[in-house]
Amino acid sequence: MIRFKDNLIKIFAYFSIFVVMIAIFSIFSFIFFNGFSEISLKFLMENPKGLPIGVDGGIKNAIIGSFLLMLLSMIFSTVLGVCFAIYNKIFCKSRFLKTVLSFVVQCVSSIPSIIIGLFVYGFFIVTLNIPKSLFTASIALSLMVFPFVELNVEKLLAEFDRQCIRDSYALGIDKLYMCRKLILPTISNKIVSISILAGSYAIGATAPLLLTGVVFMAKPNGLLSPVMALPFHLHMLLSQSFGTQKAYATALVLIGILIILNLLSEIIMRNIGGKVVEYIRNKKS
């Protein structure tokens, strides 16, 4: 009977993996076969043209804008998330305050992204009178991905060798010095990996951008100027019945960027580059 249950669980697990792989393959192949014919150097290096706008030309500024949004949101969310996690795990001594801070992070993670965009619009754009721009759109994205960074960094800190921390306390080392010289250097590659994953999450978001600084046609022209972004460009193309082929090609480029970002994150997380260099050195010696 126990063996039958074990086999049943295995069958269910394999069946689930099969269903998920088929779903992923179907989505990717559908977008690939519909959009690959439009992919060219011209499509990647030109800006949208034609009437309705976007039926001709390419997505150059949308790619640049998406990378700028991703980089800024990575910086903002990583700094905020790492500082928040370190305070919660290392410096905060109040059990009640820890519970409150964890509750706040969980609440932020469950807020719909369009509500975050509305908050940024109401506070930064209307109240503080900051124009819709790369800066405000990046703030919206960083608030959206902040819980992801904070929770993962907090998990890294919880898994850190407690003996090293106790030895630091025993030697009378200041907590801030310990964080700067011991904890952060040890987990820095994993923090970078988490930051890249957060950036890949942010680069595909559309809802927070609708109200905060992304437009259909714009050149990257500073922090306080609006920009283009791939997901918003895709959204606008799909709203026009003439731009479906360009929309599939834009989606394919976006998927390609996401795959590259996730591979890069995995390489950094597992320190594959360092292992390859070490293997080559050992081979030579």
C-alpha positions in Angstrom: 0.0 0.0 0.0 2.8 2.4 0.9 4.7 1.5 -2.3 1.5 2.1 -4.3 1.1 5.6 -2.8 4.8 6.4 -3.5 4.3 5.4 -7.2 1.1 7.4 -7.4 2.9 10.5 -6.1 5.7 9.9 -8.6 3.3 9.6 -11.5 1.5 12.8 -10.4 4.8 14.7 -10.1 6.0 13.5 -13.6 2.6 14.3 -15.1 2.7 17.8 -13.6 6.2 18.4 -15.0 5.0 17.2 -18.4 2.0 19.5 -18.4 4.1 22.5 -17.3 6.7 21.8 -20.0 4.1 21.4 -22.7 2.4 24.7 -21.6 5.8 26.6 -21.7 6.7 25.0 -25.0 3.3 25.9 -26.6 3.5 29.5 -25.5 7.1 30.0 -26.7 6.6 28.1 -30.0 3.4 30.1 -30.7 5.1 33.4 -30.2 8.3 32.2 -32.0 6.5 31.1 -35.2 4.3 34.2 -35.3 7.1 36.7 -34.6 10.4 35.3 -35.9 9.7 36.5 -39.5 9.7 40.1 -38.3 13.0 39.9 -36.4 15.8 41.6 -38.2 18.6 44.1 -37.6 16.4 46.8 -38.9 13.6 45.9 -36.4 16.1 46.0 -33.5 17.9 49.2 -34.6 15.1 51.5 -35.8 12.2 53.3 -34.0 8.5 52.9 -34.7 7.2 54.5 -37.9 4.2 54.5 -40.1 0.5 55.2 -39.6 -1.0 53.9 -37.3 2.3 54.4 -35.5 4.3 51.2 -34.9 3.2 49.3 -38.0 6.6 50.1 -39.5 10.1 50.5 -38.1 11.4 48.8 -35.0 11.8 48.9 -31.2 15.3 50.4 -30.6 14.2 53.1 -28.0 11.8 50.6 -26.4 14.8 48.2 -25.7 16.9 51.1 -24.4 14.1 52.4 -22.2 13.4 48.9 -20.8 17.0 48.4 -19.9 17.2 51.8 -18.2 14.0 51.1 -16.2 15.4 47.7 -15.2 18.7 49.0 -14.1 17.2 51.8 -12.0 14.6 49.6 -10.4 17.3 47.0 -9.6 19.4 49.7 -7.9 16.5 51.2 -5.9 14.9 47.9 -4.9 18.3 46.2 -4.0 19.4 49.1 -1.8 16.1 49.3 -0.1 15.6 45.5 0.2 19.1 44.7 1.5 19.0 47.5 4.1 15.5 46.5 5.2 16.5 42.8 5.5 19.7 43.5 7.4 17.9 45.7 9.9 15.1 43.1 10.4 17.5 40.2 10.8 20.6 41.7 12.5 19.7 45.0 14.2 16.1 44.7 15.2 15.7 43.2 18.7 12.0 43.8 19.2 9.9 40.7 18.4 6.8 42.9 17.9 8.6 45.2 15.5 10.0 42.3 13.5 6.4 41.0 13.2 5.2 44.4 12.0 8.0 44.8 9.5 7.4 41.3 8.1 3.7 42.0 7.9 4.4 45.2 6.0 6.6 43.4 3.4 3.9 40.7 2.9 1.3 43.4 2.4 3.4 45.3 -0.2 4.0 42.0 -2.0 0.3 41.4 -2.4 -0.6 44.9 -3.6 -1.6 44.9 -7.3 1.0 46.6 -9.5 -1.5 49.0 -10.9 -2.2 50.3 -7.3 1.5 50.9 -6.9 1.5 52.8 -10.1 -1.5 54.9 -8.8 0.4 55.6 -5.6 3.5 56.8 -7.4 1.3 58.9 -9.7 -0.6 60.5 -6.8 2.4 61.1 -4.5 5.3 61.7 -6.7 3.7 63.2 -9.8 0.7 65.0 -8.4 1.8 65.9 -4.9 5.6 66.4 -5.4 5.1 67.7 -8.9 7.7 65.4 -10.5 7.0 64.9 -14.2 6.1 61.5 -15.6 9.5 60.2 -16.4 12.1 57.4 -16.3 12.6 58.3 -12.6 8.9 57.9 -11.5 8.4 54.8 -13.6 11.5 53.3 -12.0 10.2 54.1 -8.5 7.0 52.3 -9.3 8.9 49.2 -10.6 11.3 49.2 -7.6 8.3 49.3 -5.1 6.8 46.4 -7.0 9.9 44.2 -6.8 11.1 45.3 -3.4 9.4 42.5 -1.5 11.0 39.9 -3.8 14.5 41.3 -3.0 13.8 41.8 0.7 12.4 38.3 1.3 15.2 36.6 -0.6 17.9 38.5 1.1 16.3 37.8 4.5 16.4 34.1 3.6 20.1 34.4 2.8 20.8 36.1 6.2 18.7 33.4 8.0 20.9 30.7 6.3 24.2 32.4 7.1 26.5 30.5 9.4 25.4 31.5 12.9 28.7 30.5 14.4 30.5 33.2 12.4 28.0 35.8 13.8 28.4 34.5 17.3 32.2 34.6 17.0 31.9 38.2 15.8 29.8 39.2 18.8 32.3 37.4 21.1 35.2 39.4 19.7 33.2 42.6 20.3 33.0 43.5 16.6 30.4 46.2 15.7 27.3 44.9 13.9 27.7 47.4 11.1 31.4 46.5 10.6 30.4 42.8 10.7 27.8 43.3 8.0 30.2 45.3 5.8 33.2 43.1 6.1 31.7 39.6 6.7 28.1 39.1 5.8 27.7 41.2 2.6 31.0 40.1 0.9 30.0 36.4 1.6 26.6 36.7 0.0 27.3 39.4 -2.5 27.1 37.1 -5.6 23.7 35.8 -4.4 22.5 39.4 -3.9 23.5 40.3 -7.4 21.7 37.2 -8.7 18.5 38.2 -6.8 18.8 41.7 -8.1 19.0 40.5 -11.7 15.9 38.3 -11.1 14.1 41.3 -9.7 15.1 43.3 -12.8 13.8 40.5 -15.1 10.5 40.7 -13.1 10.4 44.5 -13.5 11.3 44.6 -17.2 8.1 42.6 -18.1 5.7 44.7 -16.0 3.2 46.9 -17.8 0.6 48.1 -15.3 2.8 50.3 -13.1 4.1 52.1 -16.2 0.7 53.2 -17.5 0.5 56.1 -15.1 4.1 56.9 -14.3 6.2 57.8 -17.3 6.2 55.5 -20.3 4.9 56.6 -23.6 4.5 55.1 -27.1 7.1 57.4 -28.7 10.0 58.9 -26.8 13.8 59.1 -26.8 15.7 58.4 -23.6 16.6 62.0 -22.5 17.4 62.0 -18.9 15.9 60.9 -15.6 13.0 63.4 -15.7 11.9 62.6 -19.3 9.4 59.9 -20.4 10.7 56.7 -22.1 9.5 53.8 -24.1 9.4 50.3 -22.8 8.9 46.9 -24.5 5.8 45.7 -22.5 4.0 49.0 -23.0 5.0 49.0 -26.7 3.6 45.5 -27.0 0.4 46.6 -25.2 -0.1 49.5 -27.6 0.6 47.3 -30.7 -1.9 44.7 -29.6 -4.5 47.5 -29.2 -4.2 48.2 -33.0 -5.4 45.5 -35.3 -2.6 46.4 -37.8 0.3 45.7 -35.5 -0.1 42.1 -34.5 3.0 40.8 -36.3 5.2 43.5 -34.8 3.6 42.7 -31.4 4.6 39.0 -31.7 8.1 40.1 -32.7 8.3 42.5 -29.7 7.1 39.7 -27.4 9.8 37.4 -28.8 12.5 40.0 -28.1 11.2 40.5 -24.6 11.2 36.7 -23.9 14.7 36.5 -25.3 15.9 39.2 -22.9 14.2 37.5 -19.9 15.8 34.1 -20.8 19.3 35.9 -21.0 18.7 37.6 -17.6 17.6 34.4 -15.9 20.7 32.5 -17.3 22.9 35.3 -16.1 21.4 35.2 -12.7 22.0 31.4 -12.5 25.6 31.8 -13.7 26.3 34.4 -11.0 24.4 32.4 -8.3 26.3 29.2 -8.9 29.6 31.1 -9.6 30.0 29.2 -12.8 32.4 31.7 -14.2 34.7 31.3 -11.2 34.6 27.6 -11.5 35.4 27.7 -15.2 38.4 30.0 -14.5 39.6 27.7 -11.7 39.3 24.6 -14.0 41.3 26.3 -16.7 44.0 27.3 -14.2 44.2 23.8 -12.8 44.3 22.4 -16.4 47.3 24.6 -17.2 49.2 23.8 -14.0 
